[in-house]
Amino acid sequence: MRSSRFRGAGRLLRQIFVEQPQASSQLSLARIVTALSALETVRQMPPGRVVEQLREPEPEQRAGSRPRLRMSRRGYETSRVVAAVSLALWGAGVRSLPVTACANISFGLAQKHVVDFHKKAWNYNSHLNAFLALLSAVGEKGRRPDGTQAASTADSAALAVLQLYYATMYFQSGLAKLRVGGPGWADGRTLRAGMAEHGNAIGRRISRAPQPVLAACASGALAFELLFPLALLLLWDKKAVLGLTSVGFHGVIKATMGISFWHHSVFALPLFAGPETLRRLPEGLRKHLRAL
């Protein structure tokens, strides 16, 4: 029995890290999505004058301590311009070392500066930096005679890291809810307050639902986040469905609370479905509907 479990675990690890046939095309799509997401993030960053106005004053330096390094307003704006140009080139397929280095360094510096302006500020899209770094390290592969990209073990491994990173972000979000609100977060009161205060018309209407309904919604959201990594491993052959479910999950949040986690959900289909699966999806849906 134990030997059978070991064989099953080994087979699953091979499927995840070695045998993903669409890995190359999925990575290519993930590169484009990463570049576009990072460019949009740079566009949404506050202007240098705003960051400078809101920045906390430097604390009094203790004797013998090193001063904290901070970018100037001009340095921050320069890093944004360099990031925008280099990210656009990187996303367009220019993979030279200078372009890749500029994209990673300038985008990282700009992100750090925005977070550093206040001690209570934090970054919830740092996965873009991690994705950019990993995808920069994975080289472009050639194409087969039929036009499809040639997959490799390195591609499968890199894609697996991105997929597991994506799943871990859900788990981290669920743990954060438990850390801040405790198990009581699932009783629906936090969700009711969020929908009533920040939600749109649909969310405000749902916030007036009976407490058991809201508790079920909150518990479902918490379970989805905490169990997503486990579901990914147990339902590996159905990971495309999990990707679609992830898109739907964020769609519901946007439709009810007006909160968009686009910089996370935009990776669901490239990482878990891939171009080939998405092309086959309409036909699969039609077959399913005809079978009903």
Backbone as JSON, one array per atom type, in Angstrom:
{
  "sequence": "MRSSRFRGAGRLLRQIFVEQPQASSQLSLARIVTALSALETVRQMPPGRVVEQLREPEPEQRAGSRPRLRMSRRGYETSRVVAAVSLALWGAGVRSLPVTACANISFGLAQKHVVDFHKKAWNYNSHLNAFLALLSAVGEKGRRPDGTQAASTADSAALAVLQLYYATMYFQSGLAKLRVGGPGWADGRTLRAGMAEHGNAIGRRISRAPQPVLAACASGALAFELLFPLALLLLWDKKAVLGLTSVGFHGVIKATMGISFWHHSVFALPLFAGPETLRRLPEGLRKHLRAL",
  "N": [[0.83, -1.2, 0.0], [1.91, 1.26, 0.88], [3.99, 1.47, -0.95], [2.53, 1.75, -3.29], [1.4, 4.25, -2.87], [3.68, 5.86, -2.89], [4.47, 5.5, -5.54], [2.31, 6.69, -6.81], [2.56, 9.33, -5.92], [5.04, 9.97, -7.03], [4.41, 9.79, -9.74], [2.6, 11.89, -9.96], [4.27, 14.08, -9.37], [5.98, 13.96, -11.58], [4.16, 14.55, -13.62], [3.6, 17.19, -12.95], [6.08, 18.63, -12.83], [7.61, 17.76, -14.98], [6.2, 16.71, -17.21], [4.43, 18.49, -18.76], [2.74, 19.12, -21.48], [1.91, 21.46, -22.81], [3.58, 23.4, -21.92], [5.54, 25.2, -23.02], [4.09, 26.93, -24.78], [2.31, 27.96, -22.92], [4.04, 29.33, -21.22], [4.96, 31.27, -22.98], [2.63, 32.76, -23.37], [2.24, 33.54, -20.74], [4.41, 35.24, -20.42], [3.69, 37.43, -22.02], [1.36, 38.28, -20.69], [2.47, 38.9, -18.2], [4.19, 41.05, -18.86], [2.31, 42.96, -19.82], [0.74, 43.27, -17.52], [2.62, 44.26, -15.69], [3.29, 46.65, -16.97], [0.83, 48.0, -16.82], [0.68, 48.24, -14.07], [2.83, 49.97, -13.58], [1.8, 52.2, -14.88], [-0.33, 52.82, -13.18], [0.92, 53.59, -10.88], [1.45, 56.04, -8.31], [2.14, 59.53, -9.0], [5.43, 61.02, -8.73], [5.45, 63.35, -7.15], [3.25, 63.0, -5.48], [3.92, 60.74, -3.97], [6.13, 61.81, -2.71], [4.99, 63.83, -1.15], [3.4, 62.36, 0.62], [5.18, 60.78, 1.89], [6.67, 59.43, 4.77], [8.5, 61.28, 7.25], [12.04, 60.97, 7.68], [13.09, 58.88, 10.32], [14.75, 59.82, 13.36], [18.18, 59.45, 13.17], [20.03, 56.9, 14.68], [23.04, 56.83, 16.62], [25.84, 55.63, 14.95], [24.35, 54.02, 13.23], [23.4, 53.13, 9.9], [22.32, 55.37, 7.37], [19.04, 55.27, 5.94], [18.5, 54.25, 2.67], [16.9, 56.03, 0.18], [15.07, 56.57, -2.79], [15.18, 59.5, -4.79], [12.68, 61.9, -5.86], [13.05, 62.39, -8.58], [14.6, 60.18, -9.27], [12.76, 58.12, -8.84], [10.76, 58.7, -10.76], [12.31, 58.39, -13.02], [12.91, 55.66, -12.87], [10.4, 54.62, -13.36], [9.95, 55.38, -16.03], [12.06, 54.03, -17.32], [11.35, 51.43, -16.64], [8.87, 51.18, -17.98], [9.61, 51.38, -20.7], [11.53, 49.29, -21.01], [10.04, 47.06, -20.17], [8.06, 47.01, -22.13], [9.62, 46.41, -24.4], [10.67, 43.93, -23.58], [8.32, 42.43, -23.33], [7.61, 42.41, -25.98], [9.31, 40.65, -27.05], [12.05, 41.07, -27.05], [14.85, 39.84, -25.74], [17.35, 40.48, -24.79], [20.22, 40.82, -22.64], [20.69, 43.47, -21.47], [18.1, 44.68, -21.77], [16.45, 42.87, -20.38], [17.62, 42.98, -17.8], [17.24, 45.71, -17.18], [14.42, 45.83, -17.17], [13.73, 44.14, -14.99], [15.18, 45.29, -12.79], [14.5, 48.09, -12.75], [11.69, 47.98, -12.57], [11.45, 46.63, -10.14], [12.67, 48.49, -8.37], [10.93, 50.69, -8.61], [8.54, 49.59, -7.61], [9.35, 49.02, -4.98], [9.88, 51.58, -4.01], [7.33, 52.76, -3.92], [6.16, 51.25, -1.92], [7.8, 51.8, 0.23], [7.22, 54.37, 1.01], [5.62, 54.7, 3.2], [5.32, 53.29, 6.44], [3.18, 51.62, 6.89], [2.38, 50.82, 4.47], [1.98, 48.3, 1.94], [2.71, 45.67, -0.39], [0.74, 44.07, -2.68], [1.03, 42.95, -5.12], [3.47, 41.83, -5.65], [4.02, 39.46, -6.82], [4.24, 39.87, -9.51], [6.82, 40.83, -9.87], [8.22, 38.52, -9.15], [7.31, 36.69, -11.09], [8.21, 37.98, -13.4], [10.98, 37.83, -13.03], [11.45, 35.03, -12.99], [10.46, 34.22, -15.51], [12.18, 35.64, -17.09], [14.47, 34.22, -16.74], [14.04, 31.88, -18.07], [14.68, 30.62, -21.13], [13.81, 31.25, -24.61], [12.27, 28.74, -26.57], [12.69, 26.58, -29.42], [10.73, 25.84, -32.44], [8.67, 23.16, -33.52], [8.42, 21.28, -36.64], [5.67, 21.34, -37.24], [4.87, 23.76, -36.34], [4.25, 24.12, -33.67], [5.42, 24.88, -30.36], [8.46, 23.6, -29.04], [8.47, 21.63, -26.26], [10.08, 21.38, -23.03], [11.84, 19.89, -20.26], [12.7, 21.91, -18.57], [10.91, 23.94, -19.2], [8.48, 22.83, -18.28], [9.08, 22.62, -15.56], [9.48, 25.32, -14.86], [6.94, 26.38, -15.44], [5.46, 24.93, -13.58], [6.4, 26.0, -11.17], [5.38, 28.62, -11.34], [2.63, 28.04, -11.36], [2.28, 26.82, -8.83], [3.06, 28.94, -7.25], [1.02, 30.76, -7.79], [-1.16, 29.35, -6.67], [-0.33, 29.31, -4.02], [-0.57, 31.97, -3.3], [-3.31, 32.25, -2.97], [-3.67, 30.61, -0.72], [-2.16, 32.02, 1.14], [-3.67, 34.35, 1.29], [-6.02, 33.35, 2.46], [-4.98, 32.52, 4.96], [-4.23, 35.02, 5.96], [-6.72, 36.2, 6.39], [-7.67, 34.58, 8.47], [-5.73, 35.15, 10.36], [-6.12, 37.86, 10.92], [-8.9, 38.14, 11.43], [-9.57, 35.79, 12.7], [-11.19, 32.57, 13.3], [-13.76, 33.53, 13.36], [-14.08, 35.1, 11.14], [-15.42, 33.74, 9.24], [-18.08, 33.9, 9.87], [-19.57, 35.7, 8.48], [-20.01, 38.36, 9.15], [-17.92, 40.18, 8.7], [-17.83, 40.1, 5.93], [-20.4, 41.09, 5.38], [-20.15, 43.73, 6.32], [-18.15, 44.67, 4.61], [-19.39, 44.51, 2.07], [-21.57, 46.19, 2.47], [-20.37, 48.64, 2.95], [-18.38, 49.06, 0.98], [-19.27, 47.82, -1.3], [-20.97, 47.44, -4.52], [-24.19, 48.08, -6.08], [-25.29, 45.48, -6.27], [-23.78, 44.12, -4.34], [-24.47, 45.55, -1.99], [-27.12, 44.85, -1.82], [-26.94, 42.11, -1.36], [-25.7, 42.22, 1.11], [-27.75, 42.6, 2.86], [-28.86, 40.17, 3.23], [-29.95, 37.19, 5.06], [-28.14, 36.2, 8.02], [-27.11, 33.45, 8.0], [-26.83, 33.0, 5.23], [-24.85, 34.83, 4.45], [-22.82, 33.87, 6.05], [-22.39, 31.41, 4.87], [-21.44, 32.26, 2.36], [-19.08, 33.6, 3.11], [-17.67, 31.52, 4.36], [-17.4, 29.8, 2.21], [-15.76, 31.32, 0.48], [-13.46, 31.5, 2.05], [-12.78, 28.8, 2.31], [-12.31, 28.18, -0.37], [-9.96, 29.65, -0.9], [-8.12, 28.6, 0.98], [-8.07, 25.9, 0.32], [-7.37, 25.75, -2.32], [-4.65, 25.18, -3.21], [-4.42, 22.45, -2.44], [-6.54, 21.33, -3.88], [-5.58, 21.76, -6.43], [-3.46, 19.94, -6.59], [-4.75, 17.47, -6.12], [-6.61, 17.4, -8.15], [-5.24, 17.5, -10.55], [-5.39, 16.8, -13.28], [-7.61, 18.19, -13.98], [-6.99, 20.85, -13.97], [-7.44, 22.98, -15.7], [-10.12, 23.5, -15.37], [-10.05, 24.42, -12.75], [-8.68, 26.77, -13.2], [-10.59, 28.24, -14.68], [-12.53, 28.37, -12.69], [-11.22, 29.98, -10.86], [-11.13, 32.42, -12.26], [-13.88, 32.93, -12.32], [-14.37, 33.19, -9.56], [-13.0, 35.58, -8.9], [-14.42, 37.22, -10.56], [-16.95, 37.27, -9.36], [-16.33, 38.57, -6.96], [-15.58, 41.07, -7.96], [-18.02, 41.82, -9.11], [-19.71, 42.09, -6.94], [-18.41, 43.48, -4.84], [-16.84, 45.32, -6.04], [-14.12, 45.1, -6.05], [-11.1, 44.59, -7.59], [-8.92, 42.09, -8.41], [-7.24, 41.95, -10.61], [-4.58, 41.71, -11.39], [-3.85, 39.33, -10.38], [-5.81, 37.35, -11.09], [-5.66, 37.46, -13.86], [-3.73, 35.73, -14.66], [-4.75, 33.2, -14.46], [-5.91, 31.63, -16.59], [-3.76, 31.51, -18.58], [-1.86, 30.05, -17.05], [-3.12, 27.69, -16.19], [-4.8, 26.67, -18.14], [-3.99, 27.25, -20.9], [-3.13, 27.97, -24.36], [-3.88, 25.94, -26.29], [-5.81, 24.4, -24.93], [-7.73, 26.37, -24.45], [-8.51, 26.93, -27.04], [-9.82, 24.58, -27.65], [-11.92, 24.69, -25.92], [-14.55, 25.89, -26.58], [-15.7, 23.89, -28.3], [-15.72, 21.73, -26.56], [-17.56, 22.64, -24.66], [-19.85, 22.81, -26.23], [-20.27, 20.07, -26.8], [-20.77, 19.16, -24.23], [-23.14, 20.51, -23.61], [-24.85, 19.43, -25.53], [-25.02, 16.88, -24.56], [-26.58, 17.12, -22.34]],
  "CA": [[0.0, 0.0, 0.0], [2.79, 2.4, 0.96], [4.69, 1.52, -2.22], [1.59, 2.27, -4.28], [1.27, 5.69, -2.64], [4.91, 6.49, -3.36], [4.43, 5.52, -7.0], [1.32, 7.69, -7.2], [3.13, 10.66, -5.67], [6.08, 10.18, -8.03], [3.76, 10.03, -11.03], [2.05, 13.25, -9.92], [5.39, 15.02, -9.46], [6.43, 13.97, -12.98], [3.16, 15.28, -14.39], [3.66, 18.62, -12.63], [7.37, 19.27, -13.07], [8.33, 17.24, -16.15], [5.39, 16.29, -18.35], [3.35, 19.4, -19.13], [2.96, 19.25, -22.93], [1.66, 22.82, -23.29], [4.37, 24.31, -21.09], [6.2, 26.26, -23.79], [3.11, 27.91, -25.24], [1.77, 28.63, -21.74], [5.04, 30.28, -20.76], [4.95, 32.39, -23.92], [1.46, 33.57, -23.05], [2.47, 34.12, -19.42], [5.33, 36.37, -20.6], [2.92, 38.57, -22.53], [0.49, 38.73, -19.6], [3.32, 39.53, -17.18], [4.63, 42.35, -19.36], [1.17, 43.87, -19.84], [0.33, 43.55, -16.14], [3.63, 45.13, -15.09], [3.12, 47.97, -17.59], [-0.36, 48.63, -16.23], [1.05, 48.59, -12.7], [3.65, 51.19, -13.67], [0.89, 53.31, -15.23], [-1.18, 53.14, -12.04], [1.71, 54.08, -9.75], [1.23, 57.48, -8.07], [3.23, 60.4, -9.45], [6.48, 61.23, -7.76], [5.11, 64.44, -6.22], [2.31, 62.47, -4.49], [4.7, 59.89, -3.07], [7.0, 62.69, -1.92], [4.16, 64.53, -0.18], [2.87, 61.44, 1.62], [6.25, 59.99, 2.49], [6.97, 59.72, 6.17], [9.83, 61.86, 7.47], [13.05, 60.03, 8.14], [13.25, 58.87, 11.78], [16.05, 60.32, 13.83], [19.19, 58.41, 13.0], [20.77, 56.56, 15.88], [24.49, 56.9, 16.47], [26.46, 54.42, 14.43], [23.48, 53.32, 12.28], [23.51, 53.6, 8.52], [21.11, 56.05, 6.89], [18.21, 54.48, 5.04], [18.58, 54.74, 1.3], [15.62, 56.27, -0.48], [15.18, 57.22, -4.08], [14.62, 60.84, -4.93], [11.51, 61.99, -6.75], [13.53, 62.24, -9.97], [15.01, 58.79, -9.45], [11.54, 57.3, -8.93], [10.15, 58.91, -12.07], [13.2, 57.78, -14.01], [12.74, 54.2, -12.81], [9.12, 54.31, -14.0], [10.13, 55.5, -17.47], [12.9, 52.92, -17.76], [10.55, 50.21, -16.51], [7.85, 51.15, -19.05], [10.26, 51.12, -21.99], [12.16, 47.97, -21.02], [8.98, 46.05, -20.1], [7.43, 46.93, -23.45], [10.54, 45.68, -25.26], [10.73, 42.54, -23.1], [7.07, 41.78, -23.7], [7.56, 42.28, -27.44], [10.19, 39.56, -27.47], [13.47, 41.42, -26.96], [15.32, 39.16, -24.54], [18.77, 40.77, -24.56], [20.54, 41.0, -21.22], [20.41, 44.84, -20.99], [16.66, 44.91, -21.67], [15.94, 42.04, -19.29], [18.11, 43.53, -16.54], [16.55, 46.99, -16.93], [13.03, 45.55, -16.83], [13.65, 43.6, -13.63], [15.71, 46.21, -11.78], [13.72, 49.33, -12.68], [10.35, 47.68, -12.05], [11.6, 46.33, -8.73], [12.93, 49.73, -7.64], [9.7, 51.49, -8.57], [7.62, 48.93, -6.68], [9.86, 49.19, -3.62], [9.74, 52.98, -3.6], [5.93, 53.0, -3.58], [5.88, 50.6, -0.64], [8.64, 52.39, 1.28], [6.9, 55.74, 1.38], [4.95, 54.7, 4.51], [5.58, 52.02, 7.11], [1.99, 50.76, 6.85], [2.11, 50.43, 3.08], [2.42, 46.95, 1.59], [2.59, 45.38, -1.82], [-0.02, 42.84, -2.92], [1.27, 42.45, -6.48], [4.89, 41.52, -5.81], [4.17, 38.27, -7.66], [4.65, 40.31, -10.84], [8.28, 40.85, -9.86], [8.7, 37.14, -9.14], [7.02, 36.11, -12.4], [9.11, 38.61, -14.37], [12.33, 37.29, -12.82], [11.5, 33.63, -13.4], [10.28, 34.12, -16.96], [13.4, 36.16, -17.7], [15.52, 33.21, -16.64], [13.69, 30.76, -18.94], [14.93, 31.04, -22.51], [12.86, 30.89, -25.67], [12.51, 27.44, -27.2], [12.41, 26.53, -30.85], [9.44, 25.31, -32.84], [8.68, 21.92, -34.3], [8.0, 21.51, -38.03], [4.24, 21.62, -37.35], [4.61, 25.11, -35.86], [4.08, 24.16, -32.22], [6.68, 25.07, -29.65], [9.06, 22.4, -28.48], [8.46, 21.67, -24.81], [11.25, 20.82, -22.4], [11.69, 19.71, -18.82], [12.86, 23.23, -17.94], [9.64, 24.65, -19.37], [7.51, 22.24, -17.36], [9.45, 22.98, -14.19], [9.22, 26.75, -14.68], [5.49, 26.55, -15.39], [5.0, 24.38, -12.3], [6.71, 26.98, -10.11], [4.4, 29.7, -11.46], [1.33, 27.52, -10.95], [2.27, 26.64, -7.38], [3.12, 30.29, -6.68], [-0.35, 31.28, -7.91], [-1.99, 28.67, -5.68], [0.12, 29.72, -2.69], [-1.11, 33.3, -3.0], [-4.65, 32.03, -2.41], [-3.5, 30.07, 0.63], [-1.68, 33.13, 1.96], [-4.81, 35.24, 1.51], [-6.89, 32.72, 3.45], [-4.32, 32.6, 6.26], [-4.3, 36.41, 6.42], [-8.06, 36.41, 6.93], [-7.73, 33.92, 9.78], [-4.81, 35.84, 11.27], [-6.7, 39.14, 11.31], [-10.25, 38.0, 11.96], [-9.78, 34.53, 13.4], [-12.26, 31.73, 12.71], [-14.99, 34.31, 13.28], [-14.2, 35.74, 9.84], [-16.33, 32.94, 8.42], [-19.48, 34.04, 10.27], [-20.24, 36.56, 7.51], [-20.16, 39.76, 9.56], [-16.92, 40.97, 7.99], [-18.29, 40.18, 4.54], [-21.55, 42.0, 5.35], [-19.67, 45.11, 6.47], [-17.43, 45.04, 3.4], [-20.33, 44.73, 0.99], [-22.42, 47.35, 2.76], [-19.59, 49.88, 2.91], [-17.59, 49.24, -0.24], [-19.84, 47.1, -2.42], [-21.84, 48.15, -5.45], [-25.61, 47.86, -5.81], [-25.52, 44.05, -6.02], [-23.17, 43.79, -3.06], [-25.27, 46.12, -0.9], [-28.34, 44.05, -1.71], [-26.56, 40.85, -0.72], [-25.34, 42.48, 2.51], [-28.97, 42.57, 3.67], [-29.33, 38.78, 3.3], [-29.86, 36.61, 6.41], [-26.78, 35.88, 8.48], [-26.62, 32.16, 7.51], [-26.44, 33.11, 3.82], [-23.57, 35.5, 4.41], [-21.84, 32.96, 6.65], [-22.08, 30.41, 3.85], [-20.6, 32.92, 1.35], [-17.76, 33.85, 3.69], [-17.02, 30.22, 4.55], [-17.04, 29.29, 0.89], [-14.61, 32.07, -0.01], [-12.3, 31.11, 2.85], [-12.43, 27.42, 1.93], [-11.74, 28.22, -1.72], [-8.58, 30.13, -0.84], [-7.26, 27.69, 1.75], [-8.01, 24.56, -0.28], [-7.0, 25.8, -3.73], [-3.42, 24.41, -3.51], [-4.7, 21.02, -2.32], [-7.38, 20.95, -5.02], [-4.73, 21.73, -7.63], [-2.7, 18.7, -6.58], [-5.65, 16.31, -6.2], [-7.36, 17.45, -9.41], [-4.27, 18.03, -11.51], [-5.89, 16.61, -14.65], [-8.71, 19.15, -14.19], [-6.48, 22.17, -13.58], [-8.07, 24.0, -16.55], [-11.39, 23.84, -14.7], [-9.7, 25.25, -11.61], [-8.36, 28.1, -13.73], [-11.86, 28.91, -14.97], [-13.17, 28.65, -11.4], [-10.52, 31.13, -10.29], [-11.62, 33.6, -12.95], [-15.23, 33.16, -11.83], [-14.28, 33.65, -8.17], [-12.66, 37.0, -8.9], [-15.51, 37.92, -11.2], [-17.99, 37.47, -8.35], [-15.85, 39.61, -6.05], [-15.68, 42.35, -8.67], [-19.42, 42.14, -9.36], [-20.42, 42.37, -5.7], [-17.71, 44.4, -3.97], [-16.09, 46.29, -6.82], [-12.69, 44.92, -5.81], [-10.51, 43.87, -8.71], [-7.59, 41.51, -8.27], [-6.93, 41.6, -12.0], [-3.16, 41.37, -11.52], [-3.72, 37.92, -9.99], [-6.71, 36.49, -11.86], [-5.32, 37.48, -15.28], [-2.81, 34.62, -14.94], [-5.41, 31.91, -14.24], [-6.04, 30.85, -17.82], [-2.45, 31.14, -19.15], [-1.11, 29.08, -16.25], [-3.8, 26.43, -15.94], [-5.49, 26.16, -19.33], [-3.09, 27.27, -22.04], [-3.77, 28.3, -25.65], [-4.51, 24.8, -26.95], [-7.02, 24.07, -24.18], [-8.71, 27.43, -24.67], [-9.06, 26.77, -28.4], [-10.73, 23.44, -27.66], [-12.98, 24.88, -24.94], [-15.9, 26.04, -27.15], [-16.2, 22.61, -28.78], [-16.01, 20.92, -25.38], [-18.8, 23.13, -24.06], [-20.96, 22.42, -27.09], [-20.51, 18.64, -26.58], [-21.38, 19.0, -22.92], [-24.52, 21.0, -23.67], [-25.64, 18.48, -26.31], [-25.22, 15.68, -23.75], [-27.55, 17.37, -21.27]],
  "C": [[0.87, 1.26, 0.0], [3.56, 2.58, -0.36], [3.81, 2.11, -3.31], [1.43, 3.79, -4.12], [2.5, 6.43, -3.13], [4.93, 6.58, -4.88], [3.45, 6.58, -7.5], [1.85, 9.1, -7.02], [4.21, 10.97, -6.7], [5.5, 10.48, -9.39], [3.2, 11.46, -11.08], [3.16, 14.29, -10.05], [5.93, 15.1, -10.89], [5.45, 14.76, -13.85], [3.29, 16.79, -14.18], [4.95, 19.25, -13.13], [8.07, 18.84, -14.36], [7.44, 17.13, -17.38], [4.19, 17.2, -18.61], [3.52, 19.74, -20.62], [2.74, 20.65, -23.48], [2.56, 23.85, -22.62], [4.96, 25.47, -21.88], [5.22, 27.33, -24.24], [2.49, 28.65, -24.06], [2.75, 29.66, -21.2], [5.1, 31.5, -21.68], [3.79, 33.33, -23.64], [1.64, 34.26, -21.7], [3.43, 35.31, -19.51], [4.58, 37.62, -21.06], [2.04, 39.15, -21.43], [1.3, 39.43, -18.52], [3.75, 40.92, -17.61], [3.49, 43.36, -19.34], [0.73, 44.25, -18.43], [1.32, 44.49, -15.45], [3.53, 46.55, -15.67], [1.92, 48.7, -17.01], [-0.09, 49.04, -14.78], [1.88, 49.86, -12.67], [2.76, 52.4, -13.98], [0.08, 53.76, -14.03], [-0.4, 53.66, -10.82], [1.48, 55.58, -9.56], [2.4, 58.3, -8.58], [4.25, 60.64, -8.34], [6.14, 62.3, -6.73], [4.16, 63.95, -5.13], [3.06, 61.61, -3.48], [5.57, 60.74, -2.15], [6.21, 63.41, -0.84], [3.71, 63.62, 0.96], [3.96, 60.68, 2.37], [6.51, 60.42, 3.93], [8.35, 60.35, 6.3], [10.79, 60.8, 7.99], [13.13, 60.07, 9.67], [14.65, 59.35, 12.15], [17.07, 59.18, 13.82], [19.94, 58.18, 14.3], [22.27, 56.57, 15.6], [25.03, 55.56, 15.98], [25.62, 53.67, 13.41], [23.63, 53.94, 10.9], [22.22, 54.3, 8.1], [20.35, 55.16, 5.9], [18.24, 55.08, 3.65], [17.18, 54.88, 0.71], [15.85, 56.96, -1.81], [14.6, 58.63, -4.02], [13.4, 60.8, -5.83], [11.93, 61.78, -8.2], [13.95, 60.8, -10.25], [13.81, 57.86, -9.61], [10.89, 57.44, -10.3], [11.0, 58.31, -13.18], [13.03, 56.27, -14.05], [11.42, 53.8, -13.46], [9.25, 54.35, -15.52], [10.96, 54.34, -18.01], [12.13, 51.61, -17.7], [9.55, 50.09, -17.65], [8.49, 50.77, -20.39], [10.8, 49.7, -22.05], [11.11, 46.85, -20.93], [8.28, 45.89, -21.44], [8.31, 46.15, -24.42], [10.6, 44.2, -24.88], [9.47, 41.78, -23.5], [6.94, 41.56, -25.19], [8.52, 41.23, -27.96], [11.67, 39.87, -27.45], [14.01, 40.85, -25.65], [16.81, 39.4, -24.28], [18.99, 41.04, -23.08], [20.28, 42.42, -20.73], [18.92, 45.12, -20.81], [16.08, 44.13, -20.5], [16.35, 42.58, -17.93], [17.4, 44.83, -16.19], [15.11, 46.76, -16.51], [12.89, 45.08, -15.39], [14.06, 44.62, -12.57], [14.84, 47.45, -11.64], [12.31, 49.08, -12.14], [10.41, 47.36, -10.56], [11.83, 47.58, -7.89], [11.68, 50.6, -7.52], [8.69, 50.9, -7.6], [8.07, 49.18, -5.24], [9.67, 50.62, -3.13], [8.31, 53.3, -3.18], [5.61, 52.41, -2.21], [6.63, 51.3, 0.51], [8.18, 53.76, 1.74], [6.19, 55.82, 2.73], [5.1, 53.32, 5.14], [4.39, 51.08, 7.09], [1.63, 50.35, 5.44], [2.64, 49.02, 2.84], [2.07, 46.68, 0.14], [1.86, 44.05, -2.0], [0.15, 42.32, -4.35], [2.75, 42.17, -6.73], [5.1, 40.24, -6.62], [4.57, 38.65, -9.1], [6.17, 40.38, -10.94], [8.85, 39.44, -9.92], [8.47, 36.47, -10.49], [7.97, 36.66, -13.46], [10.51, 38.02, -14.26], [12.43, 35.85, -13.33], [11.39, 33.49, -14.92], [11.47, 34.7, -17.71], [14.5, 35.12, -17.73], [15.27, 32.02, -17.56], [13.8, 31.22, -20.38], [13.82, 30.62, -23.45], [13.25, 29.56, -26.28], [12.16, 27.52, -28.68], [11.03, 25.97, -31.14], [9.62, 24.04, -33.66], [8.26, 22.24, -35.74], [6.52, 21.83, -38.17], [3.87, 23.0, -36.8], [4.42, 25.24, -34.37], [5.44, 24.3, -31.56], [7.17, 23.77, -29.04], [9.15, 22.52, -26.96], [9.75, 21.07, -24.27], [10.97, 20.65, -20.91], [11.8, 21.04, -18.1], [11.58, 24.04, -18.06], [8.6, 24.14, -18.37], [7.8, 22.65, -15.92], [9.15, 24.45, -13.9], [7.72, 27.02, -14.58], [4.94, 26.05, -14.07], [5.25, 25.35, -11.16], [5.7, 28.13, -10.15], [3.03, 29.24, -10.99], [1.23, 27.38, -9.44], [2.35, 27.99, -6.66], [1.72, 30.9, -6.67], [-1.24, 30.67, -6.83], [-1.61, 29.1, -4.27], [-0.4, 31.09, -2.32], [-2.53, 33.2, -2.46], [-4.54, 31.57, -0.96], [-3.06, 31.18, 1.59], [-2.82, 34.09, 2.28], [-5.77, 34.66, 2.55], [-6.29, 32.78, 4.85], [-4.38, 34.02, 6.83], [-5.67, 36.72, 7.02], [-8.19, 35.79, 8.32], [-6.86, 34.64, 10.8], [-5.43, 37.13, 11.79], [-8.05, 38.96, 12.01], [-10.51, 36.74, 12.76], [-10.85, 33.7, 12.71], [-13.57, 32.47, 12.55], [-15.16, 35.02, 11.95], [-15.24, 35.02, 8.99], [-17.79, 33.12, 8.82], [-20.25, 35.01, 9.39], [-20.35, 38.01, 7.9], [-19.16, 40.66, 8.86], [-17.33, 41.16, 6.53], [-19.46, 41.15, 4.41], [-21.08, 43.46, 5.41], [-18.96, 45.57, 5.2], [-18.36, 45.33, 2.25], [-21.17, 45.98, 1.22], [-21.66, 48.65, 2.59], [-18.91, 50.11, 1.57], [-18.23, 48.62, -1.48], [-20.67, 47.98, -3.34], [-23.28, 47.79, -5.14], [-25.91, 46.39, -5.5], [-24.97, 43.65, -4.66], [-23.98, 44.32, -1.88], [-26.57, 45.35, -0.71], [-28.04, 42.73, -1.0], [-26.24, 41.05, 0.75], [-26.55, 42.46, 3.43], [-29.56, 41.16, 3.78], [-29.22, 38.27, 4.73], [-28.43, 36.19, 6.74], [-26.29, 34.52, 7.99], [-26.17, 32.19, 6.05], [-25.07, 33.75, 3.7], [-22.47, 34.64, 5.01], [-21.42, 31.89, 5.64], [-21.17, 31.01, 2.77], [-19.19, 33.12, 1.87], [-17.0, 32.55, 3.88], [-16.57, 29.63, 3.23], [-15.82, 29.99, 0.33], [-13.34, 31.67, 0.73], [-11.83, 29.71, 2.48], [-11.79, 27.38, 0.55], [-10.28, 28.62, -1.67], [-7.67, 29.13, -0.14], [-7.06, 26.35, 1.05], [-7.57, 24.57, -1.74], [-5.72, 25.02, -4.02], [-3.65, 22.9, -3.44], [-5.53, 20.54, -3.49], [-6.55, 20.86, -6.3], [-3.96, 20.42, -7.71], [-3.61, 17.48, -6.79], [-6.38, 16.24, -7.54], [-6.47, 17.98, -10.53], [-4.76, 17.9, -12.95], [-7.02, 17.57, -14.99], [-8.28, 20.58, -13.89], [-7.07, 23.29, -14.45], [-9.39, 24.45, -15.95], [-11.12, 24.73, -13.49], [-9.35, 26.67, -12.06], [-9.63, 28.88, -14.04], [-12.6, 29.26, -13.69], [-12.54, 29.86, -10.74], [-10.99, 32.43, -10.93], [-13.03, 33.94, -12.47], [-15.25, 33.7, -10.42], [-13.98, 35.15, -8.12], [-13.74, 37.83, -9.59], [-16.64, 38.22, -10.24], [-17.58, 38.57, -7.38], [-15.97, 40.99, -6.68], [-17.13, 42.78, -8.82], [-20.16, 42.54, -8.09], [-19.75, 43.44, -4.83], [-16.9, 45.45, -4.72], [-14.59, 46.2, -6.64], [-12.11, 44.07, -6.93], [-9.11, 43.39, -8.36], [-7.11, 41.05, -9.65], [-5.49, 41.12, -12.15], [-2.87, 39.95, -11.06], [-4.52, 37.04, -10.93], [-6.35, 36.44, -13.34], [-4.39, 36.34, -15.65], [-3.5, 33.25, -14.88], [-5.46, 31.06, -15.51], [-4.69, 30.54, -18.47], [-1.74, 30.04, -18.37], [-1.8, 27.72, -16.17], [-4.53, 25.86, -17.15], [-4.54, 26.12, -20.53], [-3.82, 27.51, -23.34], [-4.51, 27.14, -26.29], [-5.83, 24.43, -26.26], [-8.11, 25.1, -24.42], [-9.32, 27.34, -26.06], [-10.05, 25.62, -28.46], [-11.95, 23.65, -26.76], [-14.37, 25.05, -25.55], [-16.5, 24.72, -27.62], [-16.55, 21.69, -27.62], [-17.31, 21.34, -24.71], [-20.01, 22.72, -24.9], [-21.3, 20.93, -26.9], [-21.2, 18.41, -25.26], [-22.84, 19.41, -22.94], [-25.4, 20.01, -24.45], [-25.93, 17.21, -25.5], [-26.24, 15.87, -22.65], [-28.97, 17.02, -21.7]]
}
